[in-house]
Amino acid sequence: MPPLDEGMAGHKPRRAAIVLAAGASTRLGQPKQLVALGGKSLLRRAAEAAVASGASPVIVVLGDKADALMAELAGLPVLPMVNDDWQEGMGSSLRCAAKAIEREAPSVTAVMCMVCDQPRISLVHLRALWDRYAASGRVIAVRHGNRAGVPAIFPAKYLPDLAGITGDQGARSLLGRLSAEEIELFDLPEAAFDLDTPDDLVLLVDEAENFG
């Protein structure tokens, strides 16, 4: 793989994004990444939004059914990565992507961690998160009740911490360890819904006309 920084000399500080999409969707009973809204799969919608938000590189981590999912990314300026250890949990996918950024894109100044199964989150929301990060310079994480969750933006100094995550909590395991001085919570009600179960899918289909 050529260095992700190749040809970027002289460009403005870069913002990366990691889209986690490696899970098996066992509770849903079908690959949630391939569920379509407005004629696009959730995977492609998330990847497109990450790119349009200004992130580069955008690393999309695949695992279960990676061959089928790879086709959903055709033509997009993203870097798909297959995590062979995806069954270890979300932490292994985040670790895989964070290490790639550390190794191949050292000029990155911040990284957004996101998932593909929050269909109510749009490009407008991602841009708002980046704007808040630009004003704050701290970790920006979406408020999930009393907890911090994704999408979340981390300054590059936290990449070693992301690269050391284990288990199934992903970025939440790091967010839960940060002090109040390090993190700022962002209210984004749209992040409260994620697609996990058949009932969630029924609700999402009922809302489908609202998605473009």
Residue frames as qw, qx, qy, qz and C-alpha x, y, z in Angstrom:
[[0.000, 0.889, 0.459, 0.000, 0.00, 0.00, 0.00],
 [0.397, 0.478, -0.059, 0.781, 1.52, 3.39, -0.96],
 [0.211, -0.237, -0.499, 0.806, 1.85, 5.95, 1.84],
 [0.057, 0.777, 0.627, 0.010, -1.44, 7.75, 2.40],
 [0.174, -0.821, -0.037, 0.542, 0.48, 11.01, 2.70],
 [0.533, 0.026, 0.517, 0.670, 2.00, 10.67, -0.76],
 [0.181, 0.468, 0.461, 0.732, 1.63, 13.87, -2.74],
 [0.293, -0.828, -0.476, -0.048, 0.13, 15.80, 0.18],
 [0.503, -0.229, -0.141, 0.821, 3.08, 18.10, 0.90],
 [0.035, 0.071, 0.122, 0.989, 1.94, 21.70, 1.26],
 [0.382, -0.509, -0.614, -0.466, -1.69, 20.81, 1.90],
 [0.411, -0.578, 0.210, -0.673, -3.62, 22.05, 4.91],
 [0.240, -0.244, 0.859, -0.381, -3.64, 19.95, 8.11],
 [0.482, -0.018, -0.736, -0.475, -5.53, 16.79, 7.35],
 [0.608, -0.156, 0.472, -0.619, -8.51, 15.21, 9.01],
 [0.217, 0.103, -0.947, -0.215, -8.91, 11.46, 8.77],
 [0.728, -0.137, 0.148, -0.655, -12.00, 9.32, 9.30],
 [0.013, 0.131, -0.991, 0.016, -12.45, 5.71, 10.31],
 [0.716, -0.045, -0.118, -0.686, -15.72, 4.04, 9.33],
 [0.242, -0.211, 0.926, -0.197, -16.26, 0.82, 11.27],
 [0.751, 0.210, -0.120, -0.614, -18.29, -1.72, 9.28],
 [0.246, 0.375, -0.893, -0.041, -16.88, -5.15, 10.12],
 [0.441, -0.092, 0.727, -0.518, -19.61, -6.74, 12.25],
 [0.000, -0.088, -0.957, -0.277, -21.83, -9.69, 11.39],
 [0.451, -0.116, -0.090, -0.880, -25.19, -8.06, 12.27],
 [0.183, -0.086, -0.977, 0.065, -26.31, -11.18, 14.12],
 [0.178, 0.380, 0.632, -0.652, -29.21, -9.46, 15.89],
 [0.428, 0.450, -0.124, -0.774, -30.57, -8.06, 12.63],
 [0.768, 0.177, 0.613, -0.055, -30.25, -11.34, 10.74],
 [0.670, 0.631, 0.230, 0.318, -28.82, -9.71, 7.60],
 [0.554, -0.015, -0.041, 0.831, -25.84, -7.46, 6.88],
 [0.030, -0.854, -0.352, 0.382, -26.86, -4.05, 8.15],
 [0.261, -0.461, 0.355, 0.770, -24.15, -2.53, 5.96],
 [0.102, 0.122, 0.754, 0.637, -26.21, -3.49, 2.88],
 [0.104, 0.696, 0.659, -0.266, -29.56, -2.15, 4.09],
 [0.280, 0.296, 0.368, 0.836, -30.56, 0.47, 1.52],
 [0.018, 0.757, 0.432, -0.490, -32.03, 3.92, 2.08],
 [0.267, 0.841, -0.072, -0.465, -32.75, 6.25, -0.79],
 [0.829, 0.545, -0.123, -0.011, -31.19, 3.74, -3.15],
 [0.340, 0.640, -0.603, 0.333, -27.86, 3.58, -1.27],
 [0.772, -0.251, -0.548, 0.201, -26.59, 1.10, 1.26],
 [0.493, -0.869, -0.034, 0.039, -25.84, 2.29, 4.79],
 [0.755, -0.270, 0.211, 0.560, -22.19, 1.48, 4.16],
 [0.448, 0.415, 0.316, 0.727, -21.95, 3.67, 1.08],
 [0.165, -0.896, -0.252, -0.326, -23.94, 6.47, 2.70],
 [0.627, -0.740, 0.036, 0.242, -21.55, 6.56, 5.66],
 [0.689, -0.087, 0.294, 0.657, -18.44, 6.42, 3.48],
 [0.280, 0.641, 0.348, 0.624, -19.72, 9.17, 1.19],
 [0.319, -0.919, -0.167, -0.160, -20.57, 11.40, 4.15],
 [0.706, -0.543, 0.123, 0.437, -17.12, 10.88, 5.67],
 [0.565, 0.187, 0.342, 0.727, -15.46, 11.87, 2.38],
 [0.075, 0.755, 0.353, 0.547, -17.75, 14.88, 1.85],
 [0.493, -0.844, -0.176, 0.119, -17.03, 16.10, 5.39],
 [0.194, 0.906, -0.355, 0.122, -13.49, 16.83, 4.26],
 [0.723, -0.494, 0.483, 0.031, -11.79, 13.82, 5.80],
 [0.798, 0.530, -0.283, 0.046, -8.78, 12.31, 4.04],
 [0.294, 0.032, -0.883, -0.365, -7.86, 9.55, 4.28],
 [0.748, -0.163, 0.165, -0.621, -11.15, 7.77, 4.95],
 [0.129, 0.243, -0.961, 0.016, -10.46, 4.23, 6.11],
 [0.791, -0.118, -0.064, -0.596, -13.39, 1.81, 5.95],
 [0.129, -0.341, 0.916, -0.170, -12.84, -1.32, 8.02],
 [0.805, 0.036, -0.308, -0.505, -14.61, -4.44, 6.76],
 [0.299, -0.342, 0.863, -0.223, -14.75, -7.93, 8.20],
 [0.515, 0.249, 0.806, -0.152, -17.70, -10.27, 7.84],
 [0.565, 0.641, 0.511, 0.095, -18.74, -10.66, 4.17],
 [0.231, -0.650, 0.204, 0.694, -15.97, -8.27, 3.16],
 [0.284, 0.046, 0.702, 0.652, -16.05, -9.29, -0.52],
 [0.070, 0.693, 0.682, 0.221, -19.73, -8.38, -0.87],
 [0.196, -0.880, -0.246, 0.355, -19.28, -5.12, 1.01],
 [0.430, -0.329, 0.343, 0.768, -16.24, -4.05, -1.00],
 [0.246, 0.436, 0.639, 0.584, -18.46, -3.51, -4.05],
 [0.123, -0.881, -0.455, 0.047, -20.43, -0.86, -2.15],
 [0.354, -0.759, 0.095, 0.537, -17.32, 1.31, -1.99],
 [0.627, 0.280, 0.459, 0.563, -16.56, 1.23, -5.72],
 [0.278, 0.695, 0.265, 0.608, -15.50, 4.59, -7.08],
 [0.388, -0.913, -0.089, -0.094, -15.14, 6.28, -3.70],
 [0.391, 0.646, -0.475, 0.452, -11.83, 7.83, -2.60],
 [0.697, -0.585, 0.281, -0.306, -11.62, 5.62, 0.47],
 [0.249, 0.452, -0.853, 0.079, -9.20, 2.98, 1.70],
 [0.891, -0.255, -0.131, -0.353, -10.99, -0.30, 2.46],
 [0.059, 0.478, -0.836, 0.263, -9.24, -2.50, 5.00],
 [0.825, -0.203, -0.452, -0.272, -10.22, -6.05, 5.86],
 [0.312, -0.564, 0.620, -0.448, -9.83, -6.87, 9.52],
 [0.606, 0.084, -0.782, -0.117, -9.22, -10.60, 9.71],
 [0.255, -0.100, -0.798, 0.538, -9.71, -10.43, 13.48],
 [0.314, -0.351, -0.161, -0.867, -13.11, -8.72, 13.32],
 [0.693, -0.410, -0.560, -0.194, -14.70, -11.39, 15.52],
 [0.476, -0.112, -0.530, 0.693, -12.62, -10.12, 18.44],
 [0.102, -0.792, -0.486, 0.354, -14.89, -7.06, 18.52],
 [0.278, 0.938, 0.153, 0.144, -15.03, -3.46, 17.42],
 [0.403, -0.831, 0.293, 0.246, -11.80, -2.68, 19.23],
 [0.687, -0.117, 0.552, 0.458, -9.81, -4.82, 16.82],
 [0.465, 0.680, 0.423, 0.376, -11.17, -2.89, 13.82],
 [0.086, -0.996, 0.005, -0.039, -10.42, 0.45, 15.41],
 [0.612, -0.590, 0.412, 0.328, -6.95, -0.76, 16.31],
 [0.690, 0.243, 0.518, 0.444, -6.34, -1.88, 12.73],
 [0.310, 0.841, 0.280, 0.345, -7.31, 1.50, 11.26],
 [0.301, -0.945, 0.111, 0.059, -5.54, 3.62, 13.87],
 [0.684, -0.388, 0.447, 0.427, -2.27, 1.75, 13.33],
 [0.594, 0.464, 0.455, 0.474, -2.59, 2.28, 9.56],
 [0.073, 0.966, 0.123, 0.216, -3.03, 6.03, 10.05],
 [0.527, -0.775, 0.271, 0.217, -0.06, 6.19, 12.43],
 [0.705, -0.156, 0.526, 0.449, 2.09, 4.31, 9.97],
 [0.477, 0.369, 0.571, 0.557, 0.99, 5.68, 6.62],
 [0.055, 0.791, 0.315, 0.521, -0.46, 9.15, 7.26],
 [0.534, -0.310, -0.422, 0.664, 1.67, 10.88, 9.90],
 [0.071, 0.158, 0.037, 0.984, 0.52, 14.37, 8.89],
 [0.393, -0.591, -0.610, -0.353, -3.05, 13.70, 10.05],
 [0.007, 0.333, -0.410, 0.849, -3.99, 16.08, 12.85],
 [0.526, -0.024, 0.507, -0.683, -7.32, 14.58, 13.91],
 [0.195, -0.024, -0.924, -0.329, -9.42, 11.50, 13.25],
 [0.637, -0.089, 0.119, -0.756, -13.17, 10.98, 13.33],
 [0.042, -0.019, 0.998, -0.036, -14.41, 7.56, 14.44],
 [0.603, 0.133, 0.055, -0.785, -17.85, 6.60, 13.14],
 [0.411, 0.080, 0.908, -0.010, -20.01, 3.60, 12.36],
 [0.141, -0.030, -0.621, -0.770, -22.29, 2.87, 9.42],
 [0.247, -0.439, -0.856, -0.118, -25.42, 1.88, 11.36],
 [0.042, -0.552, -0.421, 0.718, -26.52, 5.35, 12.55],
 [0.338, 0.437, 0.624, 0.553, -28.64, 6.21, 9.50],
 [0.043, -0.925, -0.378, 0.013, -30.09, 9.42, 10.92],
 [0.393, -0.676, 0.192, 0.593, -26.65, 11.01, 10.96],
 [0.619, 0.736, 0.230, 0.150, -25.97, 13.05, 7.83],
 [0.595, 0.350, -0.025, 0.723, -23.20, 15.07, 6.28],
 [0.159, -0.798, -0.029, -0.581, -24.59, 18.17, 8.02],
 [0.762, -0.644, 0.017, -0.067, -24.02, 16.53, 11.40],
 [0.861, -0.046, 0.023, 0.506, -20.48, 15.43, 10.56],
 [0.353, 0.579, 0.013, 0.735, -19.57, 18.93, 9.43],
 [0.423, -0.805, -0.016, -0.416, -21.01, 20.34, 12.66],
 [0.876, -0.438, 0.017, 0.202, -18.77, 17.99, 14.63],
 [0.700, 0.222, 0.041, 0.678, -15.70, 19.07, 12.65],
 [0.030, 0.754, 0.045, 0.654, -16.63, 22.73, 13.19],
 [0.653, -0.735, 0.002, -0.181, -16.94, 22.14, 16.93],
 [0.882, -0.179, 0.032, 0.435, -13.56, 20.41, 16.95],
 [0.484, 0.506, 0.046, 0.712, -11.96, 23.32, 15.08],
 [0.229, -0.793, 0.006, -0.565, -13.28, 25.71, 17.74],
 [0.771, -0.609, 0.089, -0.165, -12.38, 23.51, 20.71],
 [0.334, 0.634, -0.685, 0.133, -9.30, 21.45, 19.88],
 [0.449, -0.288, 0.757, -0.378, -10.45, 18.87, 22.44],
 [0.035, 0.135, 0.974, 0.178, -11.91, 15.44, 21.90],
 [0.509, 0.062, -0.006, -0.859, -15.46, 15.90, 20.61],
 [0.047, -0.092, -0.994, -0.041, -17.88, 13.05, 21.28],
 [0.462, -0.357, -0.415, -0.697, -21.61, 12.68, 20.83],
 [0.339, -0.221, 0.632, -0.661, -23.59, 12.48, 24.06],
 [0.558, -0.151, -0.753, -0.313, -25.35, 9.12, 24.49],
 [0.659, -0.640, -0.388, -0.071, -27.40, 9.60, 27.64],
 [0.483, -0.852, 0.190, 0.069, -24.80, 9.89, 30.39],
 [0.767, -0.210, 0.422, 0.435, -22.02, 8.48, 28.23],
 [0.170, 0.706, -0.389, -0.566, -19.81, 9.67, 25.40],
 [0.763, 0.180, 0.612, 0.104, -20.03, 7.82, 22.11],
 [0.298, -0.080, 0.575, 0.758, -19.55, 8.00, 18.37],
 [0.658, 0.570, -0.102, 0.480, -19.23, 9.80, 16.11],
 [0.530, -0.793, 0.035, 0.298, -16.24, 11.17, 17.96],
 [0.540, 0.757, -0.189, 0.314, -13.23, 13.22, 16.89],
 [0.771, -0.536, 0.032, 0.341, -9.83, 12.72, 18.47],
 [0.112, 0.901, -0.399, -0.130, -6.75, 14.91, 18.08],
 [0.771, 0.420, -0.478, 0.026, -3.91, 12.90, 16.56],
 [0.022, -0.541, 0.719, -0.436, -2.11, 12.63, 19.90],
 [0.709, -0.144, 0.504, -0.472, -4.72, 10.03, 20.88],
 [0.755, 0.381, -0.443, -0.299, -3.92, 7.73, 17.96],
 [0.266, 0.318, -0.879, 0.237, -1.63, 5.53, 20.09],
 [0.404, -0.009, 0.669, -0.623, -4.51, 5.10, 22.56],
 [0.775, 0.320, 0.002, -0.545, -6.89, 4.16, 19.74],
 [0.603, 0.448, -0.651, -0.107, -4.29, 1.75, 18.37],
 [0.102, 0.249, -0.883, 0.385, -4.16, 0.02, 21.73],
 [0.645, -0.085, 0.228, -0.724, -7.89, -0.57, 22.20],
 [0.132, 0.031, -0.986, -0.095, -9.12, -4.10, 22.76],
 [0.219, 0.339, 0.784, -0.472, -12.54, -5.66, 23.31],
 [0.182, 0.525, 0.749, 0.361, -15.91, -4.77, 21.83],
 [0.067, -0.820, -0.378, 0.424, -16.47, -1.19, 23.03],
 [0.519, 0.604, 0.226, 0.561, -14.29, 0.48, 20.44],
 [0.199, 0.527, -0.124, 0.817, -13.81, 4.21, 20.96],
 [0.566, -0.698, -0.162, -0.408, -16.08, 4.20, 24.02],
 [0.854, -0.332, -0.233, 0.328, -13.42, 2.43, 26.04],
 [0.478, 0.143, -0.092, 0.862, -11.09, 5.40, 25.49],
 [0.172, -0.603, -0.192, -0.755, -13.79, 8.05, 25.84],
 [0.702, -0.623, -0.312, -0.150, -14.73, 6.69, 29.24],
 [0.760, -0.268, -0.195, 0.558, -11.19, 7.21, 30.51],
 [0.325, 0.458, 0.053, 0.825, -10.85, 10.85, 29.50],
 [0.191, -0.404, -0.488, 0.750, -11.07, 13.69, 31.98],
 [0.200, 0.841, 0.465, -0.191, -13.59, 16.51, 31.71],
 [0.086, -0.785, 0.249, 0.561, -10.76, 18.78, 30.55],
 [0.268, -0.237, 0.777, 0.517, -9.95, 16.51, 27.62],
 [0.105, 0.341, 0.870, 0.340, -13.42, 15.93, 26.20],
 [0.316, 0.181, 0.102, -0.926, -16.39, 17.97, 25.08],
 [0.325, 0.337, 0.883, -0.045, -19.79, 16.32, 24.64],
 [0.187, 0.097, -0.396, -0.894, -21.88, 17.24, 21.61],
 [0.515, 0.293, 0.626, -0.507, -25.65, 16.93, 21.66],
 [0.313, 0.242, -0.650, -0.649, -26.81, 15.07, 18.57],
 [0.693, 0.029, 0.486, -0.532, -30.19, 13.36, 19.07],
 [0.781, 0.431, -0.291, -0.347, -29.91, 11.66, 15.69],
 [0.298, 0.469, -0.821, 0.133, -27.08, 9.52, 17.03],
 [0.529, -0.214, 0.630, -0.527, -29.39, 7.83, 19.54],
 [0.892, 0.255, 0.196, -0.318, -30.80, 5.50, 16.87],
 [0.033, 0.497, -0.810, -0.310, -28.72, 2.69, 15.49],
 [0.818, 0.156, -0.311, -0.459, -29.83, -0.26, 13.41],
 [0.165, -0.399, 0.876, -0.215, -29.54, -3.46, 15.44],
 [0.383, 0.157, 0.873, -0.259, -32.79, -5.45, 15.34],
 [0.117, 0.397, 0.779, 0.472, -35.62, -6.30, 12.94],
 [0.080, -0.830, -0.512, 0.209, -37.84, -3.85, 14.84],
 [0.216, -0.639, 0.159, 0.721, -35.28, -1.11, 14.18],
 [0.198, -0.009, 0.699, 0.687, -35.39, -1.98, 10.50],
 [0.047, 0.665, 0.731, 0.142, -39.19, -1.73, 10.40],
 [0.148, -0.850, -0.230, 0.450, -38.95, 1.73, 11.94],
 [0.262, -0.453, 0.419, 0.742, -36.27, 2.73, 9.49],
 [0.193, 0.288, 0.779, 0.523, -38.29, 1.57, 6.49],
 [0.015, -0.806, -0.584, 0.092, -41.22, 3.64, 7.74],
 [0.175, -0.832, 0.025, 0.526, -38.93, 6.68, 7.72],
 [0.649, 0.038, 0.496, 0.576, -37.36, 5.90, 4.35],
 [0.330, 0.794, 0.387, 0.333, -39.10, 8.71, 2.48],
 [0.241, -0.961, 0.032, 0.130, -37.12, 11.21, 4.58],
 [0.594, -0.449, 0.461, 0.482, -33.80, 9.99, 3.23],
 [0.530, 0.784, -0.131, -0.296, -32.37, 11.35, 0.01]]
